[in-house]
Amino acid sequence: MNRLTKEKRMRVVAALVEGNSINSTVRMTGVTKQTILRFIADLGKACAKYQDEKLRNLSCKRIQADEVWSFCHAKDKNLSEDLKGKFGFESVWTWTAIDADSKLMISWLVGERSLPYAIKFMDDVASRLAHRVQLTTDGHKPYLQAVEGAFGSEVDYAVLEKIYASAPQQGATTRYSPAQCCGTRTHTITGNPDSQDVSTSYAERMNLTIRMMNRRFTRLTNAHSKKVENHIHFLNITFMWYNFARINQSIRVTPAMAAGVSDHVWSLEELIALL
């Protein structure tokens, strides 16, 4: 690791955050796979530490939360019996919370799509905010208890529930995509949320951004994470790059700059200097 030059490190990060796999990055940079994996682990920890400290006391007004699916090691149906039920060996969900105005990813958590993880995630979201916000989530029921426990009555919280068309009949031609969304229902849970701002569009668009930037989320490939630890490390790098070093096309600055967390666009050299 100490023999990997700064230029090599920059090339590795540039390749990975643009959606390349580990093996393709090996071919592009000449750096060995094991060296890249060790580098991802070290940089991922540094990125997590920096963002945990920096993304505090945020003056956000509108927060949208969602969960994005991926898997590690193998899909549920292909998992051996001795590994079923063990975290990190089947479906893995990434909980995300994005500021609708600055597009800043303020919090994320890798885990199961269950109540304990919902509570842990919402507690972290609440700890990063400076004042009352409007929060929108989808209809996933664990959010109800998690939001109440984290915010109490100090939040304007609404749920956006999507209505899907009936699933295709058995034997009909099916697609990989889910059923078509044919409508939505909104429910005010706490406070007085503005109905015009009840939306999860930015959070759902962020799911696409994650899949484009992070090869481990690409569907129908063998680029999935083999170990959940590496999955988490590279997510930390992905969000560091997204928040601080990648100019958002809609706001023309980085999300961190729009949120007042940073005063400039980070370079790759600055990012790897976190090590």
C-alpha positions in Angstrom: 0.0 0.0 0.0 2.8 2.4 0.8 4.4 1.7 -2.6 1.3 2.8 -4.5 2.0 6.2 -5.9 -0.4 9.2 -5.6 -0.9 9.1 -9.4 -1.9 5.4 -9.3 -4.3 6.0 -6.4 -5.9 8.8 -8.3 -6.3 6.6 -11.4 -7.9 3.8 -9.3 -10.4 6.1 -7.7 -11.3 7.8 -11.0 -12.0 4.5 -12.6 -14.0 3.1 -9.7 -16.3 6.1 -9.1 -17.2 6.2 -12.8 -18.8 2.7 -12.5 -15.9 0.4 -13.4 -15.5 -3.0 -11.8 -12.5 -4.1 -9.7 -11.2 -6.3 -12.5 -11.6 -3.7 -15.2 -9.8 -1.2 -13.0 -7.0 -3.7 -12.6 -6.6 -3.9 -16.4 -6.8 -0.1 -16.8 -4.3 0.8 -14.1 -2.0 -2.2 -13.8 -2.6 -2.2 -10.0 -3.2 -5.7 -8.5 -6.7 -6.7 -7.3 -5.6 -7.2 -3.7 -3.9 -3.8 -3.6 -7.0 -2.1 -4.9 -9.2 -3.9 -2.3 -6.8 -2.9 0.5 -6.9 0.7 -0.8 -10.7 0.7 -0.9 -10.8 -0.4 2.7 -8.4 2.2 3.9 -9.9 5.1 1.9 -13.5 4.0 2.7 -12.8 4.2 6.4 -11.2 7.7 6.0 -14.2 8.9 3.9 -16.7 7.6 6.5 -14.8 9.3 9.3 -14.6 12.6 7.5 -18.2 12.7 6.5 -19.5 11.6 9.9 -17.7 14.6 11.4 -18.4 17.1 8.6 -22.1 16.4 7.9 -23.4 17.8 11.2 -25.7 20.7 12.1 -27.1 20.8 8.5 -29.6 23.5 7.7 -31.7 21.3 5.4 -35.4 22.0 4.9 -36.7 19.0 2.9 -35.4 15.5 3.4 -36.4 12.5 1.3 -35.6 8.9 2.4 -35.6 5.6 0.5 -33.9 2.2 0.4 -32.0 0.7 -2.5 -31.5 -3.0 -3.0 -28.4 -5.0 -3.7 -26.9 -8.3 -2.7 -23.7 -9.7 -1.4 -22.1 -13.1 -2.1 -25.2 -14.5 -3.8 -28.8 -13.8 -4.3 -31.3 -15.3 -1.8 -32.4 -18.1 -4.0 -28.8 -19.2 -4.8 -27.6 -19.1 -1.2 -26.5 -22.3 0.5 -28.5 -23.4 3.6 -25.7 -22.8 6.0 -25.5 -19.1 5.0 -29.2 -18.2 4.9 -30.2 -15.7 7.5 -26.6 -14.4 8.0 -26.1 -10.7 7.3 -23.9 -10.0 4.4 -24.7 -13.2 2.5 -27.9 -12.3 0.6 -30.1 -9.2 0.0 -28.5 -6.1 1.4 -30.3 -2.7 1.6 -28.8 0.7 1.7 -31.0 3.3 3.5 -30.4 6.8 2.1 -31.5 10.3 3.1 -31.0 13.2 0.6 -31.6 16.9 0.9 -34.1 17.9 -1.8 -32.6 21.4 -2.2 -28.8 20.9 -2.1 -29.0 17.2 -3.2 -26.6 16.4 -0.4 -26.6 12.8 0.8 -26.7 13.4 4.5 -26.9 9.9 5.8 -26.8 6.3 4.7 -26.8 2.9 6.3 -26.2 -0.6 4.9 -28.2 -3.3 6.5 -31.5 -5.2 6.5 -34.9 -3.7 5.6 -36.1 -4.1 9.1 -37.3 -2.1 12.1 -34.0 -2.1 14.0 -32.1 -0.7 11.0 -34.9 1.8 10.4 -34.5 3.1 13.9 -30.7 3.3 13.7 -30.9 5.1 10.4 -33.5 7.7 11.4 -31.7 8.4 14.7 -28.6 9.2 12.6 -30.6 11.4 10.2 -32.1 13.4 13.1 -28.7 13.9 14.7 -27.4 15.7 11.7 -30.1 18.3 11.3 -30.0 21.8 12.8 -33.8 22.4 12.9 -37.2 21.1 12.0 -37.5 19.7 8.5 -40.1 18.2 6.2 -39.5 14.5 5.8 -41.0 12.2 3.1 -40.6 8.4 3.0 -42.2 5.6 1.1 -44.8 3.4 2.6 -42.4 1.0 4.3 -44.0 0.6 7.7 -40.8 0.5 9.9 -40.4 4.2 9.1 -43.4 5.1 11.2 -41.9 4.0 14.5 -38.4 5.0 13.6 -39.4 8.6 12.7 -41.5 9.0 15.8 -38.6 7.7 18.0 -36.0 9.9 16.3 -37.9 13.2 15.9 -41.0 13.0 18.2 -43.3 15.8 17.2 -40.5 18.0 15.9 -40.9 17.1 12.2 -43.4 17.6 9.4 -43.6 14.0 8.2 -45.6 12.6 5.3 -45.7 9.2 3.5 -45.9 8.8 -0.2 -47.4 5.5 -1.1 -47.2 4.3 -4.7 -50.1 2.3 -6.3 -49.0 -0.4 -8.7 -50.9 -2.1 -11.5 -51.7 -5.7 -11.1 -48.9 -8.2 -11.6 -48.9 -10.1 -15.0 -50.8 -13.3 -15.0 -48.9 -16.6 -14.8 -47.6 -17.6 -18.1 -47.6 -14.1 -19.5 -44.5 -12.4 -20.8 -42.7 -10.7 -17.9 -40.0 -8.1 -17.6 -37.2 -7.5 -15.2 -38.8 -4.2 -14.1 -41.5 -3.9 -11.4 -45.2 -3.5 -12.1 -46.2 -0.1 -13.6 -47.0 2.7 -11.1 -50.5 3.9 -11.8 -50.9 6.4 -9.0 -49.9 7.6 -5.5 -51.4 8.3 -2.2 -50.1 10.7 0.4 -50.6 10.4 4.2 -49.7 13.1 6.7 -48.2 11.4 9.7 -46.9 14.2 11.9 -47.0 18.0 11.8 -48.0 20.0 8.9 -46.1 19.0 5.7 -46.5 21.1 2.6 -48.4 18.8 0.1 -46.4 20.3 -2.8 -43.2 19.0 -1.3 -44.4 15.5 -0.4 -42.2 13.6 -2.8 -39.5 10.9 -3.0 -38.4 11.7 -6.6 -34.9 12.9 -5.7 -34.3 9.9 -3.4 -35.4 7.6 -6.2 -33.3 9.4 -8.8 -30.4 9.0 -6.4 -30.9 5.3 -6.5 -30.1 5.4 -10.2 -27.1 7.6 -9.6 -25.8 5.1 -7.1 -26.2 2.3 -9.6 -24.4 4.3 -12.3 -21.5 5.3 -10.0 -21.1 2.1 -8.0 -20.5 -1.0 -10.1 -21.5 -3.2 -7.1 -25.1 -2.1 -7.6 -25.4 -2.8 -11.3 -28.2 -5.3 -12.0 -27.9 -8.6 -14.0 -24.1 -8.7 -13.8 -21.5 -10.6 -11.7 -20.1 -7.3 -10.4 -21.8 -7.6 -7.0 -19.9 -7.4 -3.8 -18.5 -10.7 -2.5 -18.0 -9.3 1.0 -20.3 -6.8 2.8 -17.4 -5.0 4.3 -16.0 -4.0 0.9 -19.6 -3.1 -0.1 -19.7 -0.6 2.8 -16.2 0.8 2.2 -16.9 1.6 -1.4 -20.3 3.1 -0.6 -18.4 5.5 1.7 -16.1 6.5 -1.2 -19.0 6.8 -3.6 -20.8 9.3 -1.4 -17.7 11.2 -0.6 -17.1 11.6 -4.4 -20.8 12.5 -4.9 -21.0 15.0 -2.1 -17.7 16.8 -2.4 -16.1 16.2 -5.8 -18.8 15.7 -8.4 -20.7 18.7 -9.8 -24.4 18.2 -9.8 -25.9 19.1 -13.2 -29.1 20.6 -11.8 -27.4 23.0 -9.2 -24.1 23.5 -11.1 -22.0 23.0 -7.9 -21.3 20.0 -5.6 -24.0 19.1 -3.1 -21.5 19.9 -0.3 -21.0 23.4 -1.7 -24.8 23.9 -2.1 -25.3 22.9 1.6 -22.6 25.2 2.8 -20.4 22.2 4.0 -17.6 22.9 1.5 -16.4 26.0 -0.4 -14.9 24.4 -3.4 -15.0 21.3 -5.7 -12.7 18.7 -4.3 -10.0 17.1 -6.5 -9.1 13.5 -6.6 -5.8 14.5 -4.9 -7.7 16.0 -2.0 -9.9 13.0 -1.7 -7.1 10.5 -1.4 -5.2 12.9 0.9 -7.8 11.8 3.5 -5.6 8.8 4.0 
